[in-house]
């Protein structure tokens, strides 16, 4: 029998996604809905394939290999698989300084 793995969104990741969708919706509600659906669709099967994303390169440079990411261009969905769950931690625009954001959120405790 296989272990059930849940996909859990942190409040930080939920807020990231909400801000992205609200920003897009200012100009185009239909596009905002499509982006939301694409991101949710890409994360939905993490319960079946938790290791499918690549290790986050900016963290790997520091020897940190616990975190993975899925790309839904231009956003990077950062998550951490464990034995019982996949924790979605952040949804970050790849045009931002990813290294600083990740270090602040994941290393210094700003992520829930």
PATORDREN-902382 format. One line per field, with one value per residue: residue in one letter; x, y, z of N, C-alpha, C, O, CB in turn. Coordinates in pm, 1 decimal. Glycine has a CB too. Layout:
// PATORDREN-902382
tilo <- c(A, ...)
neast <- c(X, ...)
nnorth <- c(Y, ...)
nup <- c(Z, ...)
caeast <- c(X, ...)
canorth <- c(Y, ...)
caup <- c(Z, ...)
ceast <- c(X, ...)
cnorth <- c(Y, ...)
cup <- c(Z, ...)
oeast <- c(X, ...)
onorth <- c(Y, ...)
oup <- c(Z, ...)
cbeast <- c(X, ...)
cbnorth <- c(Y, ...)
cbup <- c(Z, ...)
// end
This chain:
// PATORDREN-902382
tilo <- c(X, X, X, X, X, X, X, X, X, X, X, X, X, X, X, X, X, X, X, X, X, X, X, X, X, X, X, X, X, X, X, X, X, X, X, X, X, X, X, X, X, X, X, X, X, X, X, X, X, X, X, X, X, X, X, X, X, X, X, X, X, X, X, X, X, X, X, X, X, X, X, X, X, X, X, X, X, X, X, X, X, X, X, X, X, X, X, X, X, X, X, X, X, X, X, X, X, X, X, X, X, X, X, X, X, X, X, X, X, X, X, X)
neast <- c(83.9, 56.4, 190.6, -7.1, 26.2, -3.0, -68.4, 24.8, -36.4, 149.7, 79.0, 221.6, 276.3, 13.2, -61.1, 122.4, 29.9, -230.7, -175.5, -48.2, -255.5, -449.9, -315.0, -286.3, -554.1, -639.9, -605.8, -698.1, -932.6, -1001.3, -753.3, -621.1, -762.7, -690.6, -413.5, -417.2, -542.6, -350.6, -127.6, -231.7, -297.7, -44.7, 64.8, -103.1, -55.1, 162.5, 136.9, 152.5, 392.0, 625.6, 898.5, 946.2, 1009.5, 1288.3, 1586.2, 1622.8, 1827.0, 1962.5, 1963.4, 2087.9, 2345.3, 2431.6, 2447.4, 2203.1, 1958.3, 1699.1, 1478.5, 1257.8, 1152.1, 891.2, 833.5, 620.0, 608.8, 617.8, 666.8, 799.3, 745.2, 801.4, 876.0, 871.8, 929.5, 829.3, 817.1, 545.1, 404.1, 377.4, 504.2, 405.7, 575.8, 634.9, 546.4, 704.5, 795.8, 1003.3, 1149.9, 1234.7, 1478.2, 1564.9, 1733.8, 1777.6, 1512.4, 1443.0, 1637.3, 1570.9, 1305.2, 1309.9, 1537.3, 1570.3, 1328.3, 1086.7, 888.5, 590.8)
nnorth <- c(-117.4, 221.4, 527.3, 800.3, 1116.7, 1452.3, 1766.6, 2067.1, 2408.2, 2680.3, 2973.3, 3188.3, 3114.6, 3096.8, 3365.2, 3482.5, 3375.5, 3480.2, 3757.6, 3769.6, 3686.9, 3883.6, 4110.4, 4054.6, 4038.0, 4299.6, 4400.2, 4195.5, 3975.7, 3720.2, 3619.6, 3617.4, 3416.6, 3197.9, 3183.6, 3126.7, 2873.5, 2728.9, 2731.2, 2600.6, 2356.0, 2259.1, 2209.0, 2024.1, 1747.4, 1694.0, 1536.2, 1282.1, 1279.8, 1389.2, 1452.5, 1554.7, 1814.3, 2038.1, 2073.2, 2372.6, 2597.9, 2828.5, 2781.6, 2537.6, 2608.3, 2683.7, 2447.4, 2350.0, 2126.3, 2049.7, 2174.0, 2213.3, 2305.9, 2405.7, 2527.9, 2771.7, 2965.3, 3319.9, 3237.6, 3082.3, 2800.8, 2716.7, 2440.2, 2190.8, 1860.0, 1603.5, 1299.5, 1265.3, 1476.8, 1740.9, 2051.3, 2351.0, 2641.8, 2899.0, 3127.7, 3271.9, 3547.8, 3506.8, 3712.2, 3865.5, 3918.4, 3624.3, 3475.5, 3636.1, 3659.4, 3388.9, 3311.4, 3481.4, 3399.2, 3112.7, 3038.8, 3222.5, 3214.0, 3345.6, 3218.8, 3025.1)
nup <- c(0.0, -82.4, 52.5, 153.7, 25.9, 96.7, -60.6, 55.0, 94.4, 200.9, 399.6, 302.6, 34.9, -59.7, -31.6, -207.8, -453.1, -456.9, -471.9, -722.7, -894.5, -842.6, -935.5, -1211.8, -1278.5, -1270.2, -1523.3, -1689.7, -1638.5, -1732.4, -1818.7, -1573.6, -1443.4, -1604.2, -1553.9, -1279.3, -1287.8, -1438.5, -1264.9, -1037.2, -1153.4, -1228.6, -979.7, -870.0, -912.1, -756.2, -536.0, -636.9, -779.0, -623.8, -643.9, -893.2, -978.4, -1033.4, -828.7, -647.7, -801.7, -697.3, -424.5, -411.9, -469.8, -222.4, -95.3, -20.7, -63.2, -25.0, -128.3, -403.5, -737.2, -961.2, -1279.9, -1401.4, -1630.4, -1604.1, -1343.7, -1051.0, -869.0, -555.6, -356.2, -90.6, -65.3, 160.4, 357.9, 413.1, 307.1, 61.0, 66.5, -46.1, -79.3, -182.1, -443.7, -690.2, -888.5, -1156.4, -1254.7, -1053.3, -784.1, -709.8, -541.3, -306.7, -213.0, -163.2, 26.4, 239.8, 293.1, 319.7, 464.0, 672.4, 799.3, 715.1, 576.7, 619.5)
caeast <- c(0.0, 137.9, 166.2, -79.9, 100.1, -88.0, -6.5, -16.6, 9.8, 175.7, 9.1, 305.8, 251.5, -123.3, -58.7, 193.5, -59.9, -339.6, -124.1, -25.4, -385.2, -511.4, -242.0, -323.0, -697.8, -662.1, -609.7, -763.7, -983.7, -993.2, -613.5, -591.7, -822.5, -606.9, -287.3, -450.3, -566.7, -223.0, -44.3, -294.3, -286.4, 95.2, 96.0, -201.8, -4.4, 281.0, 112.4, 193.3, 529.7, 681.5, 1037.4, 957.8, 1072.0, 1434.5, 1636.9, 1634.8, 1970.1, 2019.2, 1984.3, 2185.0, 2476.7, 2465.5, 2442.5, 2067.3, 1894.6, 1567.1, 1372.2, 1243.9, 1067.0, 824.0, 823.7, 504.1, 672.8, 747.9, 667.2, 866.0, 671.2, 901.1, 812.3, 959.4, 866.2, 867.0, 758.5, 399.7, 339.9, 453.3, 474.1, 428.0, 624.4, 638.5, 526.7, 788.3, 818.5, 1144.2, 1217.5, 1283.1, 1601.3, 1519.2, 1824.4, 1747.1, 1378.4, 1446.3, 1715.2, 1491.3, 1186.6, 1332.6, 1646.0, 1553.9, 1201.1, 972.5, 783.3, 518.6)
canorth <- c(0.0, 342.2, 632.4, 914.9, 1242.1, 1569.0, 1890.8, 2172.5, 2541.3, 2769.7, 3102.0, 3273.6, 3075.2, 3138.8, 3511.4, 3508.0, 3344.7, 3578.1, 3885.1, 3752.8, 3682.2, 4016.4, 4201.5, 4023.9, 4064.2, 4442.6, 4422.9, 4091.4, 3874.4, 3588.1, 3577.3, 3586.9, 3285.0, 3099.4, 3171.0, 3055.4, 2733.2, 2668.4, 2710.2, 2496.6, 2231.6, 2213.5, 2161.8, 1924.4, 1610.8, 1678.3, 1426.1, 1159.6, 1294.3, 1498.7, 1485.0, 1583.0, 1944.8, 2042.9, 2137.5, 2516.7, 2620.8, 2930.8, 2720.2, 2430.3, 2672.8, 2690.3, 2311.5, 2322.8, 2047.9, 2005.8, 2248.0, 2191.6, 2405.1, 2383.4, 2654.4, 2811.4, 3090.5, 3350.8, 3211.2, 2964.2, 2748.6, 2653.7, 2347.9, 2096.0, 1730.1, 1523.1, 1165.6, 1265.4, 1591.7, 1833.0, 2184.7, 2458.7, 2747.9, 3031.1, 3143.9, 3390.1, 3594.6, 3479.7, 3836.4, 3927.1, 3860.7, 3500.4, 3433.3, 3711.5, 3623.5, 3253.9, 3307.7, 3545.1, 3319.9, 2972.6, 3021.8, 3308.2, 3190.4, 3427.3, 3131.4, 2944.9)
caup <- c(0.0, -91.6, 149.5, 101.1, 39.3, 75.5, -105.7, 147.8, 58.7, 313.0, 387.2, 217.5, -104.0, -92.9, -49.2, -333.9, -563.5, -453.9, -523.3, -866.1, -962.7, -830.7, -1023.2, -1349.9, -1294.6, -1291.9, -1667.7, -1767.2, -1545.7, -1796.2, -1813.9, -1433.3, -1417.2, -1674.0, -1480.0, -1156.2, -1322.2, -1478.5, -1146.0, -955.2, -1228.5, -1221.6, -843.9, -827.2, -911.6, -671.7, -443.1, -705.8, -827.5, -544.5, -678.2, -1037.0, -1001.0, -1014.7, -707.0, -671.5, -825.1, -608.4, -293.4, -430.3, -462.3, -79.6, -43.1, 26.2, -169.0, 22.1, -195.3, -546.6, -801.1, -1087.9, -1351.3, -1481.6, -1670.1, -1546.7, -1200.5, -999.0, -754.5, -469.0, -262.6, -21.4, -42.2, 276.8, 348.9, 427.1, 243.4, -22.6, 117.2, -141.9, 8.2, -245.0, -587.3, -708.2, -1024.7, -1185.5, -1295.0, -930.4, -731.0, -647.4, -433.8, -184.6, -166.4, -108.1, 150.0, 344.0, 325.1, 356.1, 560.1, 788.9, 865.6, 678.0, 522.1, 720.2)
ceast <- c(89.0, 95.4, 91.7, 0.3, 5.0, -6.0, -62.7, 45.9, 32.0, 97.5, 89.3, 279.5, 111.1, -130.1, 13.6, 99.1, -174.5, -294.3, -100.3, -157.5, -454.9, -444.8, -282.1, -468.9, -728.8, -677.6, -694.3, -806.5, -972.8, -850.4, -573.5, -644.4, -737.6, -475.6, -310.5, -466.9, -438.0, -136.5, -102.4, -282.9, -145.5, 130.8, 6.4, -144.9, 125.7, 261.8, 154.7, 340.5, 601.7, 824.2, 1054.7, 1023.0, 1221.7, 1467.7, 1659.3, 1782.8, 2033.1, 2044.1, 2086.7, 2327.2, 2525.5, 2461.7, 2305.9, 1992.0, 1755.1, 1452.3, 1376.3, 1154.9, 1008.1, 810.8, 690.0, 538.7, 577.0, 758.7, 736.5, 791.7, 768.9, 829.2, 915.9, 884.3, 918.4, 800.1, 606.1, 329.1, 436.1, 409.2, 509.1, 457.7, 618.1, 603.5, 591.9, 803.4, 967.9, 1220.7, 1267.5, 1414.9, 1565.1, 1605.0, 1792.7, 1611.9, 1380.7, 1523.9, 1637.6, 1374.8, 1217.9, 1437.8, 1618.5, 1412.8, 1082.7, 860.7, 719.8, 524.6)
cnorth <- c(124.5, 445.0, 746.6, 1040.7, 1355.6, 1684.9, 2001.8, 2305.4, 2622.1, 2899.3, 3198.1, 3242.3, 3115.5, 3289.1, 3550.7, 3489.3, 3445.4, 3711.5, 3880.2, 3761.3, 3817.8, 4116.6, 4179.7, 4061.9, 4212.4, 4474.0, 4320.4, 3977.1, 3733.9, 3534.2, 3541.0, 3448.3, 3174.6, 3075.8, 3092.5, 2905.8, 2661.8, 2636.2, 2599.2, 2359.2, 2173.3, 2158.7, 2047.2, 1782.7, 1593.5, 1567.9, 1291.8, 1160.7, 1405.7, 1539.9, 1525.8, 1717.5, 1939.9, 2104.2, 2284.2, 2552.5, 2721.3, 2877.2, 2608.2, 2485.5, 2684.0, 2551.8, 2272.1, 2253.2, 1997.4, 2064.9, 2224.5, 2299.9, 2351.8, 2520.7, 2663.1, 2954.1, 3209.3, 3318.8, 3080.6, 2923.9, 2666.3, 2564.5, 2256.8, 1965.3, 1666.1, 1386.1, 1167.9, 1379.0, 1661.8, 1971.6, 2288.4, 2583.2, 2887.3, 3020.6, 3277.7, 3422.0, 3580.7, 3603.6, 3913.6, 3861.7, 3738.6, 3461.5, 3505.1, 3673.6, 3487.0, 3246.8, 3370.5, 3457.2, 3182.8, 2955.0, 3100.2, 3308.6, 3276.2, 3343.9, 3052.1, 2799.3)
cup <- c(0.0, 14.0, 82.7, 130.2, 7.4, 22.6, -18.8, 106.2, 185.6, 293.1, 300.0, 70.5, -147.2, -116.1, -177.7, -452.2, -570.7, -511.7, -674.7, -941.4, -955.4, -924.8, -1170.0, -1376.3, -1313.8, -1440.3, -1742.4, -1674.5, -1605.1, -1793.4, -1670.8, -1397.5, -1482.2, -1600.8, -1351.1, -1184.1, -1363.1, -1357.6, -1059.2, -1022.2, -1217.7, -1084.0, -799.4, -820.7, -833.7, -567.7, -503.7, -746.6, -751.8, -581.3, -823.4, -1066.9, -977.5, -877.6, -739.9, -683.4, -729.1, -468.0, -301.2, -424.1, -317.9, -14.5, 9.1, -86.5, -130.8, -58.6, -345.7, -604.5, -930.5, -1151.5, -1424.5, -1521.4, -1667.9, -1397.7, -1167.3, -872.1, -673.1, -368.2, -198.4, -0.7, 85.9, 260.4, 346.6, 354.3, 148.3, 20.7, 11.3, -59.4, -51.1, -392.3, -620.0, -856.4, -1052.9, -1230.0, -1172.8, -888.5, -646.8, -527.5, -302.9, -126.4, -99.4, 22.2, 265.4, 387.8, 381.8, 464.1, 688.9, 845.2, 827.5, 618.1, 635.3, 681.6)
oeast <- c(186.4, -19.6, 122.6, 37.4, -60.2, 111.4, -183.1, 166.9, -57.8, 55.2, 30.8, 262.3, 92.0, -196.6, -29.6, 89.2, -210.8, -365.9, -129.5, -169.3, -513.5, -512.8, -308.5, -502.3, -833.6, -753.3, -754.9, -725.1, -938.5, -829.4, -500.1, -576.9, -715.4, -431.3, -233.1, -411.8, -417.9, -79.1, -28.5, -260.8, -128.9, 217.2, 36.9, -182.7, 191.4, 359.4, 188.7, 406.0, 635.6, 865.3, 1167.5, 1085.9, 1274.0, 1387.3, 1709.2, 1857.1, 2145.8, 2135.9, 2163.5, 2418.7, 2645.8, 2471.7, 2293.5, 1965.2, 1700.0, 1341.3, 1483.0, 1090.8, 1065.4, 780.1, 652.6, 501.8, 467.2, 850.2, 733.2, 777.4, 813.4, 733.8, 1029.9, 786.1, 1037.6, 734.1, 544.2, 206.7, 557.7, 291.1, 626.4, 375.0, 598.0, 627.7, 541.3, 821.6, 1050.0, 1343.2, 1334.9, 1458.3, 1538.1, 1552.9, 1782.0, 1598.1, 1326.3, 1479.9, 1638.9, 1349.1, 1158.5, 1427.1, 1640.6, 1379.5, 984.7, 747.7, 785.3, 470.4)
onorth <- c(131.1, 448.2, 785.2, 1067.4, 1355.3, 1699.9, 2027.4, 2314.0, 2631.4, 2930.4, 3281.1, 3333.9, 3163.1, 3335.3, 3642.0, 3575.2, 3490.5, 3772.2, 3976.5, 3834.0, 3861.7, 4198.5, 4275.5, 4111.9, 4246.8, 4563.3, 4351.8, 3892.6, 3639.2, 3415.6, 3444.5, 3371.8, 3069.8, 2961.8, 3002.8, 2822.1, 2546.1, 2527.7, 2512.4, 2258.5, 2052.7, 2071.8, 1979.9, 1705.5, 1490.0, 1512.4, 1198.7, 1056.5, 1507.7, 1652.2, 1531.0, 1732.8, 1850.3, 2177.0, 2317.0, 2539.2, 2700.9, 2922.6, 2586.8, 2417.1, 2692.6, 2540.3, 2170.2, 2312.3, 1910.8, 2011.6, 2216.8, 2375.7, 2266.6, 2618.6, 2573.0, 3050.2, 3201.2, 3367.6, 2983.5, 3003.6, 2559.9, 2607.0, 2246.5, 1960.9, 1673.8, 1360.7, 1081.4, 1377.3, 1644.4, 2005.4, 2311.5, 2625.8, 2984.4, 2918.5, 3383.5, 3332.4, 3637.1, 3600.0, 4015.6, 3763.2, 3749.8, 3419.3, 3440.6, 3657.5, 3470.7, 3182.7, 3318.0, 3443.0, 3141.4, 2864.6, 3050.5, 3392.6, 3279.7, 3391.9, 3016.7, 2714.4)
oup <- c(75.0, 57.8, -30.1, 244.5, -97.0, 56.5, -19.0, 85.3, 269.4, 181.7, 230.4, -10.0, -259.1, -208.8, -248.1, -539.8, -679.3, -591.4, -745.6, -1040.0, -1054.3, -986.7, -1242.6, -1483.7, -1368.4, -1478.2, -1844.8, -1637.3, -1534.2, -1768.3, -1649.4, -1328.6, -1421.6, -1587.1, -1317.5, -1112.6, -1326.4, -1348.4, -1012.7, -955.0, -1199.8, -1072.3, -701.0, -732.6, -844.3, -517.1, -430.7, -748.7, -811.8, -551.8, -872.4, -1171.5, -911.1, -819.4, -847.5, -586.2, -684.1, -399.8, -207.4, -378.4, -293.2, 107.7, 77.0, -191.1, -198.8, -57.4, -406.7, -531.7, -998.5, -1083.4, -1499.6, -1453.8, -1723.1, -1331.3, -1243.0, -779.4, -715.9, -303.1, -243.7, 73.4, 116.0, 159.6, 284.6, 341.3, 154.6, 12.7, -18.0, 21.2, 21.8, -456.8, -582.4, -938.8, -980.6, -1241.6, -1187.1, -948.2, -527.2, -424.3, -198.6, -5.2, 9.8, 117.6, 376.7, 507.4, 481.4, 547.1, 799.3, 928.8, 901.9, 608.6, 733.3, 752.4)
cbeast <- c(-95.8, 127.4, 298.2, -222.7, 225.7, -159.1, -33.0, 23.6, -91.2, 327.9, -15.6, 456.3, 270.7, -220.4, 9.1, 316.3, -115.0, -390.5, 6.2, 44.6, -474.9, -502.5, -89.8, -300.4, -773.6, -546.6, -470.0, -670.1, -1129.6, -1043.7, -521.5, -653.6, -969.0, -578.7, -227.5, -579.0, -669.0, -147.1, -31.9, -442.5, -322.7, 189.8, 83.7, -320.2, 16.1, 313.8, -35.9, 107.4, 531.2, 678.7, 1126.4, 821.4, 1009.2, 1502.4, 1769.8, 1566.6, 1990.9, 1926.4, 1852.3, 2161.2, 2471.2, 2369.0, 2543.0, 1994.0, 1982.5, 1549.7, 1383.6, 1186.4, 1145.2, 683.4, 940.8, 362.0, 731.8, 778.4, 526.1, 1019.1, 546.2, 988.5, 704.8, 1008.5, 890.3, 824.0, 805.7, 364.7, 289.1, 429.6, 551.0, 303.3, 763.2, 776.6, 371.5, 926.5, 769.3, 1154.8, 1122.2, 1177.5, 1681.5, 1519.2, 1970.0, 1750.2, 1278.0, 1506.4, 1849.1, 1439.4, 1102.9, 1373.2, 1779.3, 1593.1, 1220.9, 1014.6, 840.7, 370.9)
cbnorth <- c(-0.6, 403.1, 681.8, 924.2, 1245.7, 1609.0, 1917.9, 2136.7, 2612.0, 2798.6, 3164.5, 3253.8, 2923.6, 3098.6, 3578.8, 3414.2, 3202.9, 3597.5, 3922.0, 3618.4, 3573.0, 4066.9, 4182.2, 3874.2, 4012.2, 4524.1, 4421.7, 4039.3, 3904.7, 3595.5, 3688.3, 3693.8, 3279.6, 3145.4, 3311.2, 3113.0, 2723.7, 2761.5, 2840.7, 2530.8, 2254.8, 2327.9, 2275.9, 1926.4, 1565.1, 1810.4, 1421.8, 1138.7, 1323.3, 1460.6, 1367.3, 1579.1, 2049.9, 2125.8, 2069.1, 2598.9, 2668.2, 3051.4, 2666.7, 2358.2, 2811.9, 2784.9, 2295.7, 2454.9, 1930.4, 2042.5, 2397.5, 2051.2, 2532.6, 2311.7, 2670.2, 2799.8, 3076.1, 3494.9, 3209.1, 2990.7, 2663.3, 2761.0, 2264.4, 2153.8, 1636.6, 1593.4, 1081.2, 1271.5, 1690.4, 1808.1, 2212.7, 2479.9, 2719.2, 3095.9, 3138.9, 3369.2, 3743.6, 3373.7, 3925.1, 3915.1, 3965.6, 3388.0, 3459.6, 3860.5, 3623.9, 3158.7, 3379.8, 3679.2, 3304.0, 2894.6, 3066.8, 3447.0, 3204.8, 3534.6, 3035.2, 2990.7)
cbup <- c(121.7, -232.7, 211.2, 162.4, -54.2, 205.3, -259.1, 293.5, -34.9, 327.2, 526.5, 250.8, -121.4, 18.7, 71.2, -347.8, -549.0, -310.4, -451.4, -895.0, -901.1, -685.6, -1005.7, -1379.7, -1174.0, -1232.8, -1723.0, -1878.9, -1509.3, -1941.4, -1868.8, -1339.9, -1470.8, -1817.0, -1448.4, -1093.0, -1434.8, -1573.2, -1064.4, -929.4, -1375.3, -1256.7, -745.4, -920.8, -1051.9, -601.8, -404.0, -828.2, -979.3, -401.9, -648.9, -1100.9, -910.9, -1129.4, -655.1, -556.7, -965.8, -601.3, -237.6, -564.3, -526.2, -6.6, 65.4, 70.6, -204.8, 167.3, -164.8, -576.5, -827.9, -1070.1, -1450.4, -1401.3, -1808.1, -1568.4, -1147.5, -971.2, -798.7, -396.1, -333.5, 115.0, -161.4, 413.3, 464.7, 570.7, 349.2, -178.3, 248.6, -238.3, 46.7, -227.8, -629.8, -643.5, -1044.3, -1291.8, -1378.2, -817.6, -646.6, -749.2, -473.6, -212.9, -283.2, -208.1, 130.9, 295.6, 203.3, 234.7, 498.2, 754.2, 1003.8, 580.5, 413.7, 734.2)
// end
